[in-house]
Amino acid sequence: MTKTYKIAAVNGDGIGHEIVPLGLEVMQAAASQFGFTLDVTHFPFGAGYYQQHGDFMPADGLDSLKKFDAIYFGAVGLPAVDDTLPAKLYTFKVRTHFRQYVNYRPVKLLAGIDSPLRNKTQQDIDFVVIRENNEGEFVQNGKILYPDSPHGLATDTSVFTRQGIEQIAHYSFRLARKRRGKVTNVTKSNTLINTLAYWDKVIAEVAEQYPDVAYTKMYVDAAAANFVLRPEIFDVVLTTNMIGDILSDLGGAIMGSLGYGPSGNINPEREFPSMFEPIHGSAPDIAGKGIANPIGQIWSGALLLEHLGETAAAEAILKAINTATASGLRTADVGGKASTSEVAKAIIEALPVYETH
């Protein structure tokens, strides 16, 4: 009997309306080849929905999404909508409600792509940023007092719990065991002497349970420099919500473009659906022009299939992406002239090369 997965598709805004449908085409082609089916339901959530209804999703939006095996998401945000709202009313809301405490962001140079880092190859740029996704600096726990007065005051308070730190640490060390056996904890505990010193303490305790995994600590300023100078020293980079957000974009940059970067918001226990999205934004300035880079979205689809257990299909998509990039196909963000749909078509055409047996 053919296995069927229920997928919620949320285009979001801007280029999401172009790249999510193409990503679904690639996933459907892989599903057909590897003997499973995807039952896709579309949801119009996002800033465009907010302009019409006053919220980024209806009151029962989370209940609707909860019924699915995974969520395939583009990006949210429009120039006319307050840019503090997309995270608060959609992205963080989904990540928190569905306990997607792992943000999984591969940093891997694709075939034929020149990194901005001269002399660095595919072997040098191949690591994963694991970002704690529910706590830390982005909990939006704070207040603004007397904003227009001379003594105006604003606070944001980070929140770190032992459970939150332990669960992201265990995930990272287990992942390292499947990769090259190294975890680098990126922190700033020499200045954030309460929250991040506690973070370091708990991670060090977890590290002792994985004697087979090499564990090192690195301050974020040094890590940022080493992403550029020595990316080959990294395997699994474990870090906090805000640091991970910044470093993973730097990771996308050393891959050649943020348009190449995929990510997964993962609930490892599978109590709730996980959500997969590219690391870039909705890019409304280029929406509708057919020039957006679809690879981050397509690669996110491969991560989705891998999470569902369809590892052969996921590997085939990643190989097909590399075939397309090796052929010289480039979108405008990396100085090329290929259209969004041309890149997706090339990836679909490359898929049958990677047979099931």
LUMKE-622469 format. One record per residue (C-alpha): residue in one letter; x, y, z; residue number from 1. Coordinates in nm, 2 decimals. Each point is the difference from the previous one (the first is absolute). Layout:
N
  aa    east   north      up    i
   A       X       Y       Z  NUM
...
//
This chain:
357
  aa    east   north      up    i
   M    0.00    0.00    0.00    1
   T    0.13    0.34   -0.10    2
   K    0.09    0.23    0.30    3
   T   -0.17    0.34   -0.01    4
   Y    0.12    0.31    0.19    5
   K   -0.22    0.29    0.08    6
   I    0.18    0.33   -0.07    7
   A   -0.12    0.35    0.08    8
   A    0.14    0.25   -0.25    9
   V    0.02    0.37    0.11   10
   N    0.14    0.22   -0.29   11
   G    0.00    0.30    0.23   12
   D    0.08    0.32   -0.19   13
   G    0.22    0.14   -0.27   14
   I    0.21   -0.26   -0.19   15
   G   -0.16   -0.27    0.22   16
   H   -0.28   -0.01   -0.26   17
   E    0.25   -0.10   -0.27   18
   I    0.25   -0.23    0.19   19
   V   -0.23   -0.20    0.22   20
   P   -0.21   -0.14   -0.30   21
   L    0.33   -0.09   -0.18   22
   G    0.14   -0.16    0.31   23
   L   -0.32   -0.21    0.02   24
   E    0.04   -0.10   -0.37   25
   V    0.35   -0.13    0.08   26
   M   -0.12   -0.19    0.31   27
   Q   -0.29   -0.15   -0.19   28
   A    0.24   -0.12   -0.28   29
   A    0.22   -0.16    0.27   30
   A   -0.31   -0.16    0.17   31
   S   -0.11   -0.15   -0.33   32
   Q    0.35   -0.14   -0.07   33
   F    0.04   -0.14    0.35   34
   G   -0.34   -0.15    0.05   35
   F   -0.19    0.22    0.25   36
   T   -0.26    0.28   -0.03   37
   L   -0.03    0.35    0.13   38
   D   -0.35    0.13    0.08   39
   V    0.04    0.38    0.00   40
   T   -0.24    0.25    0.15   41
   H    0.07    0.38   -0.06   42
   F   -0.04    0.27    0.26   43
   P    0.00    0.37   -0.08   44
   F    0.16    0.11    0.33   45
   G    0.24    0.30    0.01   46
   A    0.02    0.38   -0.02   47
   G   -0.23    0.00   -0.30   48
   Y   -0.26   -0.18    0.21   49
   Y    0.07    0.25    0.28   50
   Q   -0.09    0.29   -0.23   51
   Q   -0.34   -0.16   -0.07   52
   H   -0.08   -0.15    0.34   53
   G    0.21    0.17    0.27   54
   D    0.20   -0.30    0.09   55
   F    0.26   -0.23   -0.17   56
   M   -0.23   -0.30    0.04   57
   P   -0.35   -0.07    0.12   58
   A   -0.07   -0.08    0.37   59
   D    0.00   -0.37   -0.08   60
   G    0.30    0.01   -0.23   61
   L    0.23   -0.19    0.23   62
   D   -0.27   -0.27    0.06   63
   S   -0.02   -0.03   -0.38   64
   L    0.38   -0.04   -0.05   65
   K    0.03   -0.25    0.29   66
   K   -0.18   -0.27   -0.21   67
   F    0.28   -0.02   -0.25   68
   D    0.32   -0.20   -0.01   69
   A    0.21    0.30   -0.10   70
   I   -0.03    0.37   -0.10   71
   Y    0.17    0.13   -0.32   72
   F    0.04    0.37    0.04   73
   G    0.13    0.29   -0.21   74
   A    0.05    0.33    0.18   75
   V   -0.22    0.27    0.15   76
   G    0.02    0.38   -0.01   77
   L   -0.10    0.29   -0.22   78
   P    0.12    0.36    0.00   79
   A   -0.34    0.14    0.10   80
   V   -0.02   -0.23    0.31   81
   D    0.20    0.08    0.32   82
   D    0.31   -0.22   -0.01   83
   T   -0.03   -0.10    0.37   84
   L   -0.32   -0.19   -0.08   85
   P    0.10   -0.29   -0.22   86
   A    0.21   -0.17    0.26   87
   K   -0.24    0.08    0.28   88
   L   -0.32   -0.10   -0.18   89
   Y    0.12   -0.28   -0.22   90
   T    0.35   -0.14    0.02   91
   F    0.07    0.01    0.37   92
   K   -0.36   -0.10    0.07   93
   V    0.03   -0.32   -0.20   94
   R    0.35   -0.08    0.13   95
   T   -0.11    0.04    0.36   96
   H   -0.34   -0.16   -0.01   97
   F    0.13   -0.31   -0.18   98
   R    0.32   -0.02    0.21   99
   Q    0.22    0.03   -0.30  100
   Y    0.30    0.06    0.23  101
   V    0.26   -0.10   -0.26  102
   N    0.09    0.24   -0.28  103
   Y    0.20   -0.21   -0.24  104
   R    0.20    0.19   -0.26  105
   P    0.25   -0.18   -0.23  106
   V    0.29    0.20   -0.13  107
   K    0.13   -0.19   -0.30  108
   L    0.16    0.13   -0.32  109
   L   -0.18   -0.13   -0.31  110
   A    0.17   -0.14   -0.30  111
   G    0.14    0.25   -0.25  112
   I   -0.07    0.30    0.23  113
   D    0.29    0.23    0.09  114
   S   -0.01    0.10    0.36  115
   P    0.09    0.36    0.08  116
   L    0.28   -0.16    0.20  117
   R    0.27   -0.06   -0.26  118
   N    0.17   -0.34    0.01  119
   K   -0.27   -0.16    0.21  120
   T   -0.16   -0.31   -0.15  121
   Q   -0.31   -0.22    0.06  122
   Q    0.22   -0.20    0.24  123
   D    0.07    0.31    0.20  124
   I   -0.35    0.14    0.03  125
   D   -0.21   -0.28    0.14  126
   F   -0.15    0.05    0.34  127
   V   -0.34    0.05    0.18  128
   V   -0.11    0.28    0.22  129
   I   -0.23   -0.12    0.28  130
   R   -0.18    0.29    0.15  131
   E   -0.21   -0.02    0.31  132
   N   -0.34    0.11   -0.13  133
   N   -0.24    0.06    0.28  134
   E    0.19    0.18    0.28  135
   G    0.30    0.24    0.04  136
   E    0.00    0.35   -0.13  137
   F   -0.31   -0.03   -0.22  138
   V   -0.27   -0.07    0.26  139
   Q   -0.12    0.36   -0.03  140
   N   -0.02    0.03    0.37  141
   G    0.03    0.37    0.08  142
   K   -0.17    0.34    0.01  143
   I    0.03    0.36   -0.12  144
   L   -0.06    0.27    0.26  145
   Y   -0.06    0.37   -0.07  146
   P    0.12   -0.04   -0.36  147
   D   -0.02    0.37   -0.09  148
   S    0.14    0.15    0.32  149
   P    0.37    0.08    0.08  150
   H    0.00   -0.28    0.25  151
   G   -0.14   -0.26   -0.25  152
   L    0.09   -0.36    0.08  153
   A   -0.01   -0.32   -0.20  154
   T    0.09   -0.36    0.12  155
   D    0.02   -0.34   -0.16  156
   T    0.08   -0.29    0.24  157
   S    0.15   -0.32   -0.14  158
   V   -0.13   -0.33    0.14  159
   F    0.21   -0.31    0.03  160
   T   -0.13   -0.32    0.17  161
   R    0.19   -0.31    0.09  162
   Q   -0.25   -0.21   -0.20  163
   G    0.03    0.22   -0.30  164
   I    0.38    0.00    0.00  165
   E    0.02   -0.38    0.07  166
   Q   -0.23   -0.10   -0.28  167
   I    0.18    0.21   -0.27  168
   A    0.33   -0.13    0.13  169
   H   -0.10   -0.36   -0.02  170
   Y   -0.14    0.05   -0.35  171
   S    0.34    0.16   -0.11  172
   F    0.22   -0.28    0.15  173
   R   -0.22   -0.27   -0.15  174
   L    0.02    0.18   -0.34  175
   A    0.38    0.02    0.03  176
   R    0.02   -0.37    0.05  177
   K   -0.16   -0.04   -0.34  178
   R    0.23    0.25   -0.16  179
   R    0.37    0.06    0.08  180
   G   -0.02   -0.02    0.38  181
   K    0.06    0.36    0.10  182
   V   -0.21    0.26    0.18  183
   T    0.10    0.37    0.03  184
   N   -0.20    0.19    0.26  185
   V   -0.01    0.37   -0.11  186
   T   -0.07    0.23    0.29  187
   K    0.08    0.34    0.15  188
   S    0.02   -0.10    0.37  189
   N    0.29    0.22    0.07  190
   T   -0.23    0.30   -0.01  191
   L   -0.35   -0.15    0.04  192
   I    0.12   -0.15    0.33  193
   N   -0.34   -0.13    0.13  194
   T   -0.20   -0.14   -0.29  195
   L    0.28   -0.12   -0.23  196
   A    0.22   -0.11    0.29  197
   Y   -0.29   -0.22    0.10  198
   W   -0.04   -0.11   -0.36  199
   D    0.37   -0.10   -0.01  200
   K   -0.03   -0.19    0.33  201
   V   -0.30   -0.21   -0.11  202
   I    0.15   -0.08   -0.34  203
   A    0.33   -0.10    0.16  204
   E   -0.20   -0.24    0.22  205
   V   -0.17   -0.15   -0.30  206
   A    0.33   -0.03   -0.19  207
   E    0.13   -0.23    0.27  208
   Q   -0.27   -0.25   -0.10  209
   Y    0.15   -0.01   -0.35  210
   P    0.37   -0.09    0.05  211
   D    0.03   -0.11   -0.37  212
   V   -0.09    0.35   -0.12  213
   A    0.27    0.28    0.00  214
   Y   -0.13    0.30    0.18  215
   T    0.13    0.35   -0.02  216
   K   -0.13    0.35    0.11  217
   M    0.05    0.31   -0.21  218
   Y   -0.11    0.36    0.05  219
   V   -0.22    0.14   -0.27  220
   D    0.24    0.27   -0.12  221
   A    0.27   -0.27   -0.05  222
   A   -0.26   -0.23   -0.16  223
   A   -0.11    0.27   -0.25  224
   A    0.37    0.05   -0.10  225
   N    0.06   -0.37   -0.03  226
   F   -0.31   -0.05   -0.22  227
   V    0.18    0.22   -0.25  228
   L    0.36   -0.10    0.06  229
   R   -0.02   -0.37    0.10  230
   P   -0.35   -0.14   -0.07  231
   E    0.15   -0.35   -0.03  232
   I    0.04   -0.02    0.38  233
   F   -0.37   -0.02    0.06  234
   D   -0.23   -0.30    0.00  235
   V   -0.30    0.06    0.23  236
   V   -0.03    0.36    0.12  237
   L   -0.22    0.02    0.31  238
   T   -0.12    0.34    0.10  239
   T   -0.28    0.23    0.14  240
   N   -0.30    0.14   -0.18  241
   M    0.14    0.34   -0.09  242
   I    0.36   -0.11   -0.06  243
   G   -0.12   -0.28   -0.22  244
   D   -0.22    0.23   -0.20  245
   I    0.29    0.22   -0.08  246
   L    0.26   -0.27   -0.06  247
   S   -0.22   -0.21   -0.22  248
   D   -0.05    0.30   -0.24  249
   L    0.38    0.04    0.00  250
   G    0.01   -0.37   -0.09  251
   G   -0.24    0.07   -0.29  252
   A    0.23    0.28   -0.12  253
   I    0.31   -0.23   -0.01  254
   M   -0.21   -0.25   -0.20  255
   G   -0.02    0.28   -0.26  256
   S   -0.36    0.13    0.06  257
   L   -0.27    0.00    0.27  258
   G   -0.21   -0.14   -0.28  259
   Y    0.17   -0.33    0.04  260
   G   -0.06   -0.04    0.37  261
   P   -0.26   -0.25    0.13  262
   S   -0.13   -0.06    0.35  263
   G   -0.22   -0.21    0.22  264
   N   -0.19    0.09    0.31  265
   I   -0.01   -0.34    0.16  266
   N   -0.19   -0.16    0.28  267
   P    0.22   -0.31    0.04  268
   E   -0.26   -0.19    0.21  269
   R   -0.25    0.03   -0.29  270
   E   -0.28    0.10    0.24  271
   F   -0.07    0.29   -0.24  272
   P    0.07    0.07   -0.37  273
   S    0.34    0.15   -0.09  274
   M    0.03    0.29   -0.23  275
   F    0.25    0.04   -0.29  276
   E    0.09    0.33   -0.16  277
   P    0.28    0.18   -0.18  278
   I    0.22    0.23    0.21  279
   H   -0.07    0.31   -0.22  280
   G   -0.29    0.24    0.03  281
   S   -0.30    0.06   -0.22  282
   A    0.20    0.24   -0.23  283
   P   -0.31    0.20   -0.12  284
   D    0.23    0.22   -0.21  285
   I    0.06   -0.29   -0.25  286
   A   -0.34   -0.18    0.04  287
   G   -0.18   -0.08   -0.32  288
   K    0.31    0.04   -0.22  289
   G    0.09   -0.36   -0.02  290
   I    0.36    0.06    0.11  291
   A    0.00   -0.13    0.36  292
   N    0.24   -0.28    0.09  293
   P   -0.22   -0.30    0.08  294
   I    0.28   -0.23    0.13  295
   G   -0.03    0.09    0.37  296
   Q   -0.37   -0.08   -0.02  297
   I    0.06   -0.33   -0.20  298
   W    0.27   -0.11    0.24  299
   S   -0.23    0.07    0.29  300
   G   -0.24   -0.24   -0.17  301
   A    0.28   -0.26    0.01  302
   L    0.04    0.06    0.37  303
   L   -0.37   -0.05    0.05  304
   L    0.01   -0.34   -0.18  305
   E    0.30   -0.10    0.20  306
   H   -0.18    0.08    0.32  307
   L   -0.30   -0.21   -0.11  308
   G    0.24   -0.29   -0.06  309
   E    0.02    0.02   -0.38  310
   T    0.37    0.02    0.01  311
   A    0.06   -0.14   -0.35  312
   A   -0.23    0.26   -0.16  313
   A    0.17    0.28    0.21  314
   E    0.34   -0.11   -0.11  315
   A   -0.11   -0.01   -0.37  316
   I   -0.13    0.36    0.02  317
   L    0.33    0.12    0.15  318
   K    0.19   -0.18   -0.27  319
   A   -0.22    0.14   -0.27  320
   I    0.05    0.35    0.15  321
   N    0.37   -0.05   -0.03  322
   T   -0.04   -0.13   -0.36  323
   A   -0.18    0.32   -0.09  324
   T    0.25    0.23    0.17  325
   A    0.29   -0.19   -0.15  326
   S   -0.15    0.06   -0.35  327
   G    0.05    0.37    0.04  328
   L   -0.36    0.10    0.06  329
   R   -0.01    0.32    0.20  330
   T   -0.27    0.24    0.11  331
   A    0.04    0.37    0.03  332
   D    0.11    0.00    0.36  333
   V    0.33   -0.17   -0.11  334
   G    0.04    0.20   -0.32  335
   G   -0.19   -0.24   -0.23  336
   K   -0.29    0.02   -0.24  337
   A   -0.19   -0.32    0.07  338
   S   -0.37    0.04    0.11  339
   T   -0.15   -0.14    0.31  340
   S   -0.19   -0.26   -0.20  341
   E    0.30   -0.10   -0.21  342
   V    0.20   -0.09    0.31  343
   A   -0.29   -0.21    0.14  344
   K   -0.05   -0.17   -0.34  345
   A    0.37   -0.09   -0.02  346
   I   -0.01   -0.16    0.35  347
   I   -0.31   -0.20   -0.09  348
   E    0.16   -0.12   -0.32  349
   A    0.31   -0.11    0.20  350
   L   -0.20   -0.21    0.25  351
   P   -0.04   -0.32   -0.21  352
   V    0.37   -0.03   -0.02  353
   Y   -0.01   -0.10    0.37  354
   E   -0.18   -0.32   -0.01  355
   T   -0.16   -0.18    0.30  356
   H    0.23   -0.30   -0.03  357
//
